[in-house]
Structure formats: structure tokens, C-alpha cells
């Protein structure tokens, strides 16, 4: 074999080795430092929609002494789909609701793992809108929690935009609709038993 061919093979092997090293490094860098917080809309419905208008006009619905002709239920789940924990938030996860709706009731419906501290704060703003804040200390890979709102008025969840200030995440997160799964806590047994996290959890929420 000539010297020229030997040199070319050596250079080619070196280039291939460098490319492979870069690709592997990029892969493990992404796995080590990737953060993704997903928000799934589990339920979005008008509670009295099945009642005919003629009957509804003669009904007076009260919830905690508030008259509510139009009751709307919104339920969503926050899931850490990334490889890294989401923690040390400069500003917690929050969403601003239009003044066209009034929050009658709000609650954390489930938390995985049990015992993870999740707070829920509702604040009336000067512009008439309502700010919903969801502070949490940490949400590890595959962990999640659910929030349920009972509203007076109608809300289109496609108009919602969640905000958060934390290293490694975009400042705004748009919610996505969960197809075929009503409540994530129904999956808890399967998630714990099969160790489904990250991409696997996404497949449970979005079955093909």
C-alpha cells in the first residue's frame, strides 16, 4: 500500500472518529441538560351544555353564593418530560385568565409522587384578569401534578399561555390537548409498575 493511501486512510479514520465523538457528546449533553415542561389539557367543557336553552333560562345556578349561569370546567396536568429536574424557579409557573371568566373554585387534584409540595395561588389583578400561580420546589423527570378549575363564563384553552422563569426552559409554554386519557392519575399504577417516564408518558397521553 502506498504512503499516500495510508495517509488518506489515517485522515479519514481521524475525521470519522471526531464526528462520532461529537455526535455522542451532543447526545449525552442533551440528555444531561435537557429540560421540558409539558402542560396537557385533560378536560375542557361547559357543564350545562347538555341542558336545553329553554330549561336553562328558568334555572338559577349558585356556587358558594355566586350566581353562575355558565359553568366551565378546565383540568390540566403539568408533566416534567425532560431529563433534568425543574427547580429553583425565579418566577413560578403561572397563567393569566381573562376577566371574562371568574374562578369559582381551584384545587390540586393529584400529585405524583405523593408528598411533593405543590402550591396553588389565585390573585385578582388590577386589569380585572385573574393570575393563577403554581409554585413548586422541584419537579423531577417523569413527575407530574393536576389542576382543576371551576369557572363562571367560557374559556378557550387554546388562548392560554403559561409563563415561567427558570434556567433551561422557554419563558412561555403553550398547553397541548391530551387525547384519549381523561385523568393522568388513572395511569399512576401503570407508570409506577412499568417505570414509564418522559417519552413513554407522552405515548400514553397521545396514543397513536
ABEGO torsion letter per residue (X at the ends): XBAAAAAAAAAAAAAAAAAAAAAAAAAAAAAAABBBBBBBBABBBBAAAABBAAAAAABBBBBGGBBBABBBBBBBBBBBABABBBBGBABBBBBBBBAABBBABBBBABBOBBGBBBBBBBBBBAAGBBBBBBBBABBBBGBBBBBBBBBBEBBBAAABBBBBBBBGBBABBBBBBBBGBABAAAAAAAAAAAGBBEAAAAAAABBX
